[in-house]
Amino acid sequence: MKISTILDHIDSGHMALPEFQRGYVWNGDQVRGLFDSMYKRHPVGGLLVWATESMGATHRGDGTLAPGIVKLLLDGQQRMTSLYGVIRGKPPKFFDGKAKAFTGLRFNLDTQTFEFYQPAKMKGNPLWVDVSALMKGGTDGMGAYIGQLSTPELAPKLGDYVARLSRVLGIADIDLHIEEVTGADKSLDVVVDIFNRVNSGGTKLSKGDLALAKICADWPTGRDEMKKKLKEWHDHGYDFSLDWLLRSVNTVLTGEAKFLYLHEQGPQDVQDALKRACKQIDVGLNMIADRLGLDHDRVLFSRGGFPVMARYLDQRQQKKLGPPNEKDRDKLLFWYFQSGMWGRFSGSVESFIDQDLGVIEDGDLDRLLEQLRLWHGGLRAEAAHFTGWSLGARFYPVLYMLTRVGEARDWGSGIGLRANMHGKMSKLEVHHIFPKAQLYKRKFKKSEVNALANYCFLTKDTNLDISDTLPEIYFPKIEQAHPGALASQWIPMDPALWKIENYREFMEARKVLLAAELNKRLEGLLHGDTKWLSGAAAPIMGTVVGSGVESDAEEAELEALNAWVADQGLPRGTIDYDYADPATGEQIAVFDLAWPTGLQEELSQPAVVLLNEEAAVITLASQAGYRCFTDTASFRKYVEAEVLSEAIDA
């Protein structure tokens, strides 16, 4: 079928994109390459479509389907979107992506190359032809171009230029082979399986995608509604995935973690469950921020706990029990925090969520805590537990919580470091108590330099003022200016421990203080019911390799990389990823930025970016099956050269 006819079918609603297809991910180089191949009449592959009744078909975008049989694109979305965008000069109705990838394509009549518009290079040069304008004008509009080329200096090659203009126009008349999947036996499950097989090198569908595709068969706007809520959370500083939200919708509606029964629910039930789940997630976020001080995305560990919390809170509402009282609220938060601290949802997420869902159906939170205790052991923190923690996935929220809900004070201003501080210099930053440079100069190991007990939170301006001064110099000044400010951050007050030669002794003393403070805060959540903190101590974690993000500069670099990945239509990675034993949840390593299910979720190789990490971390990540990158530039090249070039439904 001619490309021009296919585009007409898209306009008329006879061809569309199925709801389960992901958005447009091509970049400008890929669009340029496609048109270069088509200009040279190289093969670019055919299309695979699902021929089905329009009445029961769910499609992307706000266009309407034509009555009768419609063809939904299974393979070829990226090519057809690019062709439509350039030839029509606008995106198709099913478009979901960045139109700049195909906006401004130009063709050079002399070199016969395609490039995107560059004013300094192309403005006023008749040899650079606007491909979209040429395509929209067709043969009737060629006269304008020929007129521009009718100059004495260009006249000798005018015949060649006209032939090349015609060849570009002829792209719309190229025939593409279309293969159809059709028949009464081609259910959505079967079609999705075919889609995944065809896209063996590209972006396939996760379990959540498949569940959502089935939901959207009856509720076409379901995906957009969920994306709206995700954007709302993003605007408030929380980055959640569609799968994560869908998991909470699922638990609220079915009481199960697995998506097995979600698609059997009616559209109205799913819509209602989305509203209920979002409401309870908001309640949970507010409780966690207010009571635990965990008020932004970076410190929001234990995300697997949200589907359980949402179910518990929703069941109370459905049974007209009202919100939990203060003791039950804090007991729920105790469970959430302990689950995060010990990594309950770092391993087999679905199975642990299902276990926890099973014991809260009667609303008894004691059973939930007992299950956690039996899984992990004692829930009281010991000084030795802090030895294995570094600046990573579990450290950051724990120390942040102690800082936000305790009496911690800034060392420069003396003010309390509670939530809702104002001013750009009041953002809390991680501070090395003993400066890194000074410790490395004295041959301390990286694991000692970046150990938990060597960190605290300070405001940005205080952090800058202290810089790399030694504690034995700046501690006395702080104590004189703001008595008690050091102790408020759990600093041992023996001046002998402030000397760098006694660094290890300082660390041991501070670990005792941190453990005592953590247990005090956890006891406060139990309102005197401290049996959950009694008994044998929890097992001591083994050695954790990797220190995670070590500085604000590193964090900014990784955040920028994450934003760039999201701009490509790919999932964001997890900063300070807690790599854990799937069976026990025991933390094994901290990776700076990780995609544990790959850039093409659940199907491509896991990937990790490790900045300034030791060889042991890179070796462990590699042995665990991760593709490792030690700088952001090489990771970007990998995404552009391998991921995006494969995830194009070519």
ABEGO torsion letter per residue (X at the ends): XBAAAAAAAAAAGABBBBAABBBBABBAAAAAAAAAAAAAGBBAEBBBBBBBBAAABBBBEABBBBBEBBBBBABGAAAAAAAAAAAAGBBBAABBEBAAAABGBBBBAAAGBBBBBBAAAABGBAABBBAAAAAAAEAAAAAAAAAAABBAAAAAAAAAAAAAAAAAAAAAABBBBBBBBBEAABBAAAAAAAAAAAAAABBBBBAAAAAAAAAAAABAAAAAAAAAAAAAAAAAGBBBBAAAAAAAAAAAAAGBABAAAAAABBAAAAAAAAAAAAAAAAAAAAAAAAAAGBABAAABBGAAAAAAAAAAAAAAAAAGAEBBBAAAAAAAAAAAAAAAAAGAAABBAAAAAAAAAAAAAAGBAAAAAAAAAAAAEBABBBAAAAAABBBBAAAAAAAAAAAAABABBBAAAGBBBBBGBBEAAABBBBBBABBAAAAAAAGBBAAAAABAAABBBBBAAAAAAAEABBAAAAAAAAAAABBGAAAAAGBBABAAAABAAAAAAAAAAAAAAAAAAAAAAAAAAAGGBAAAABEBBBBBBBBBBEAEBABAAAAAAAAAAAAAAAAAGBBBBBBGBBBBBAAAGBBABBBABBBAAEABBGABBBBBBBBGBBAAAAAAAAAAGBBBBABAAAAAAAAAAAAAAAAAGX
